[in-house]
Amino acid sequence: MVGIVRGRLMSVYFLSSVQDYTGGDKSLELGFGAGEGEARDLNALIDLLGARYGEGFRDFVNGEGNCFFLVNGSGVAARGGLGAPLAPGDKVEILPFVQGG
């Protein structure tokens, strides 16, 4: 766990092939108010996770059509896309789009 402060946590889940870019991590808990950067929206979360997992992670999740984000079980398009605000207690899921024919 990273930056845990007084129970103010957000859970992040990496689903399917996203785990290829996290060294196999399936989930992570991030604290708010940790002083090392805060994920107040999805863009900031991607920056924090990119600092932890590297440019490959950042490039993959930022790639056009690579990933889909859910916050508390709902898609983020109606909440502002990658600018969607995040709060302590949120559950963020990052999953790849499934493509095929």
Helices and strands as residue ranges (DSSP letters): E 9-14, G 16-21, E 27-31, H 42-53, H 55-62, E 67-71, E 74-75, G 77-79, G 81-83, E 91-96
